[in-house]
Amino acid sequence: LGSIAAILIVGAAVLWPAVNMQRARAVQSSNQANMAASGLAFGAYAMDHEDRLPMVSRPDPAEQWVWWRVGTDPDSSNSANLYALHRFGYARQASLNSPGNPNAPAELLPPGALDWRSFDEVSYSYTLSADAPGTFSPAMTLVLADRSPVTMRAHRGQPVFLNENSMNHRGRGQHVLMGDGGVGWLTSPVTATGDHIYLPRPIERLVRSVRDGQRITFEEMVAPGGRADAFVGP
């Protein structure tokens, strides 16, 4: 019995990493499919709305935008803009739920819902446009990404780590949806051009001069630093 137990333990130790890897691949594959479905939904929405992306809540000027108020202020929340894809019938709620987010709502939200109910329920971070409400900038190429670890840590009052990838994939990387509908995979939140997708450019310049582990407030991350600045949230 002791020998059999030892064999089982060794076998489990060998197989467990493979099982975990298989699960990670399944999550990544499902997540990629969600991104592709969202790309089609964005395209359909834009065709019906003069080439504009969903932007149903945002004050002007942008400096007054409190986009992180998920579930409490749908007139400001940026996730309410993303939720508009489901709200207006362009996307299923399931396609906006990442399989890597254990807090994504399993049941349909009530009819008439304008936003997710809480910060933790949001699976994907949507572009924060530098333009006037509702307009689409051709220079803006990144539309959607796996949920931001920066905003999650800011929400929890925790230090931010600049090279941290999305929690949807346990830090392995993140999917991104581009303006042309293509889905990519980034192993770093910093693009090839040096743009940090989870931070606005003014904060990017600031954090380059400080160490990891700094605390960042939402008020410091109100708006991107121009049309070419990729910045998604929450």
C-alpha positions as CSV (number, residue, x, y, z in Angstrom):
1,L,0.0,0.0,0.0
2,G,2.9,2.4,0.8
3,S,4.4,1.7,-2.6
4,I,1.1,2.3,-4.4
5,A,0.6,5.5,-2.4
6,A,4.1,6.7,-3.4
7,I,3.5,5.9,-7.0
8,L,0.2,7.9,-7.0
9,I,1.8,10.9,-5.3
10,V,4.6,10.9,-7.9
11,G,2.1,10.5,-10.7
12,A,0.0,13.4,-9.4
13,A,3.1,15.6,-9.2
14,V,3.9,14.8,-12.8
15,L,0.4,15.2,-14.2
16,W,-0.7,18.3,-12.2
17,P,1.3,20.8,-14.1
18,A,0.0,19.4,-17.4
19,V,-3.6,19.7,-16.1
20,N,-3.0,23.3,-15.1
21,M,-1.5,24.1,-18.5
22,Q,-4.5,22.5,-20.2
23,R,-6.9,24.6,-18.1
24,A,-4.9,27.7,-18.9
25,R,-5.1,26.9,-22.6
26,A,-8.8,26.4,-22.4
27,V,-9.3,29.7,-20.6
28,Q,-7.1,31.5,-23.2
29,S,-8.9,29.9,-26.1
30,S,-12.4,30.8,-24.7
31,N,-11.2,34.3,-23.9
32,Q,-9.9,34.8,-27.4
33,A,-13.3,33.7,-28.8
34,N,-14.9,36.3,-26.6
35,M,-12.7,39.0,-27.9
36,A,-13.4,38.0,-31.5
37,A,-17.2,38.1,-30.7
38,S,-16.8,41.5,-29.1
39,G,-15.0,42.7,-32.2
40,L,-18.0,41.8,-34.4
41,A,-20.3,43.5,-31.9
42,F,-18.3,46.7,-31.9
43,G,-18.3,46.6,-35.7
44,A,-22.1,46.2,-35.8
45,Y,-22.6,49.0,-33.3
46,A,-20.3,51.3,-35.3
47,M,-22.2,50.6,-38.5
48,D,-25.4,51.7,-36.8
49,H,-24.0,54.7,-35.1
50,E,-22.0,56.6,-37.7
51,D,-18.7,54.7,-37.0
52,R,-18.8,55.5,-33.3
53,L,-17.9,53.1,-30.5
54,P,-20.3,52.8,-27.5
55,M,-19.8,55.9,-25.3
56,V,-23.1,56.4,-23.5
57,S,-21.6,57.9,-20.3
58,R,-18.9,60.5,-20.0
59,P,-18.9,64.1,-19.1
60,D,-17.2,66.8,-21.0
61,P,-14.5,68.0,-20.2
62,A,-12.9,64.6,-19.6
63,E,-11.1,65.9,-16.5
64,Q,-14.4,65.5,-14.6
65,W,-14.8,61.9,-15.6
66,V,-15.1,59.4,-12.7
67,W,-15.0,56.4,-14.9
68,W,-14.1,53.9,-12.1
69,R,-17.6,54.1,-10.4
70,V,-18.7,50.7,-11.6
71,G,-22.2,49.7,-10.4
72,T,-22.8,53.0,-8.5
73,D,-22.8,55.7,-11.2
74,P,-23.8,54.4,-14.7
75,D,-23.7,58.0,-16.0
76,S,-20.0,58.1,-15.5
77,S,-18.7,54.5,-15.3
78,N,-16.7,53.4,-18.3
79,S,-17.8,49.8,-17.9
80,A,-21.3,51.1,-18.6
81,N,-20.1,52.1,-22.0
82,L,-18.9,48.5,-22.6
83,Y,-22.1,47.1,-21.1
84,A,-24.0,49.0,-23.8
85,L,-23.0,46.3,-26.3
86,H,-25.2,43.8,-24.4
87,R,-27.8,46.4,-23.3
88,F,-28.6,47.3,-26.9
89,G,-28.4,43.7,-28.2
90,Y,-25.1,43.7,-30.0
91,A,-23.4,41.1,-27.7
92,R,-24.4,38.4,-25.4
93,Q,-23.5,39.0,-21.8
94,A,-21.6,35.7,-21.7
95,S,-19.2,37.0,-24.4
96,L,-18.4,39.9,-22.1
97,N,-17.5,37.5,-19.2
98,S,-13.9,36.2,-19.1
99,P,-13.6,32.6,-18.1
100,G,-10.6,33.7,-16.1
101,N,-12.7,36.0,-13.9
102,P,-14.3,33.9,-11.1
103,N,-16.5,36.9,-10.2
104,A,-18.1,37.3,-13.6
105,P,-21.9,37.0,-13.2
106,A,-23.0,33.5,-14.1
107,E,-26.7,34.6,-14.4
108,L,-28.1,37.3,-16.6
109,L,-28.3,40.7,-15.0
110,P,-31.8,42.1,-14.6
111,P,-33.5,43.6,-17.6
112,G,-32.8,47.3,-17.7
113,A,-29.4,47.0,-16.1
114,L,-27.0,49.8,-17.2
115,D,-23.8,48.4,-15.8
116,W,-22.2,45.5,-14.0
117,R,-23.1,45.5,-10.3
118,S,-19.5,45.7,-8.9
119,F,-15.9,46.3,-9.9
120,D,-15.1,42.6,-9.5
121,E,-17.7,41.5,-12.0
122,V,-16.1,43.4,-14.9
123,S,-13.9,41.1,-17.0
124,Y,-12.5,43.4,-19.7
125,S,-11.1,46.9,-19.7
126,Y,-12.6,49.2,-22.4
127,T,-10.8,52.1,-24.1
128,L,-10.9,55.5,-22.4
129,S,-11.1,57.8,-25.4
130,A,-9.3,61.2,-25.4
131,D,-11.8,62.6,-27.8
132,A,-15.2,64.1,-27.3
133,P,-17.9,61.7,-26.1
134,G,-18.9,59.1,-28.6
135,T,-16.4,59.9,-31.3
136,F,-14.0,57.4,-32.8
137,S,-10.4,58.3,-33.5
138,P,-8.6,56.4,-36.3
139,A,-5.4,56.8,-34.3
140,M,-6.9,54.7,-31.5
141,T,-6.0,51.1,-32.3
142,L,-6.6,49.4,-29.0
143,V,-10.3,49.0,-28.1
144,L,-10.5,46.3,-25.4
145,A,-8.2,44.2,-23.2
146,D,-8.3,41.7,-20.4
147,R,-9.2,43.5,-17.2
148,S,-6.5,45.8,-15.8
149,P,-4.5,44.8,-12.8
150,V,-3.7,48.5,-12.3
151,T,-7.3,49.5,-11.7
152,M,-8.0,46.4,-9.7
153,R,-5.1,47.2,-7.3
154,A,-6.1,50.9,-7.2
155,H,-9.7,49.8,-6.3
156,R,-8.3,47.7,-3.4
157,G,-5.9,50.4,-2.3
158,Q,-2.9,48.1,-3.1
159,P,0.5,49.0,-4.6
160,V,0.7,48.8,-8.4
161,F,3.4,46.7,-10.2
162,L,4.2,48.1,-13.6
163,N,5.0,44.8,-15.4
164,E,2.0,42.9,-14.0
165,N,-0.2,41.2,-16.5
166,S,-4.0,40.7,-16.3
167,M,-5.4,38.6,-13.5
168,N,-7.7,36.9,-16.1
169,H,-4.7,34.7,-17.1
170,R,-3.0,34.6,-13.7
171,G,-0.3,36.9,-14.9
172,R,0.7,35.1,-18.1
173,G,-0.5,37.9,-20.4
174,Q,-3.6,39.5,-21.8
175,H,-5.6,39.5,-25.0
176,V,-6.2,42.8,-26.8
177,L,-8.8,43.7,-29.4
178,M,-7.6,46.2,-32.0
179,G,-9.7,48.8,-33.9
180,D,-9.5,46.7,-37.1
181,G,-11.2,43.7,-35.2
182,G,-7.9,41.7,-34.8
183,V,-7.3,39.9,-31.5
184,G,-3.7,39.8,-30.2
185,W,-1.9,38.3,-27.2
186,L,0.6,40.4,-25.2
187,T,3.0,38.9,-22.7
188,S,3.6,42.4,-21.3
189,P,1.3,45.3,-20.6
190,V,3.8,47.5,-22.5
191,T,3.4,47.4,-26.3
192,A,6.2,47.4,-28.8
193,T,6.0,51.1,-29.0
194,G,6.5,51.5,-25.3
195,D,2.9,52.3,-24.5
196,H,1.5,50.9,-21.2
197,I,-2.0,49.9,-22.0
198,Y,-3.2,50.1,-18.4
199,L,-1.8,53.6,-17.7
200,P,-2.4,57.1,-19.2
201,R,0.7,58.7,-20.6
202,P,1.2,61.3,-17.9
203,I,1.3,58.5,-15.3
204,E,3.6,56.4,-17.5
205,R,6.1,59.3,-17.5
206,L,5.8,59.6,-13.7
207,V,6.2,55.9,-12.9
208,R,9.3,55.6,-15.0
209,S,11.0,57.7,-12.4
210,V,9.9,55.7,-9.4
211,R,10.0,52.1,-8.3
212,D,7.4,49.4,-8.4
213,G,5.1,49.2,-5.5
214,Q,3.9,52.8,-5.6
215,R,0.2,53.5,-4.9
216,I,-1.8,55.3,-7.7
217,T,-5.2,56.8,-7.2
218,F,-8.0,56.9,-9.7
219,E,-8.0,60.7,-9.7
220,E,-4.5,60.6,-11.2
221,M,-5.7,58.5,-14.1
222,V,-8.6,60.5,-15.3
223,A,-7.9,60.7,-19.1
224,P,-5.3,59.4,-21.6
225,G,-2.6,61.8,-22.8
226,G,-3.9,62.2,-26.4
227,R,-5.3,60.2,-29.3
228,A,-2.3,57.9,-29.7
229,D,-2.3,56.9,-26.0
230,A,-3.7,53.4,-25.5
231,F,-5.5,53.4,-22.1
232,V,-8.2,51.0,-21.0
233,G,-10.2,50.6,-17.8
234,P,-11.6,49.6,-15.5
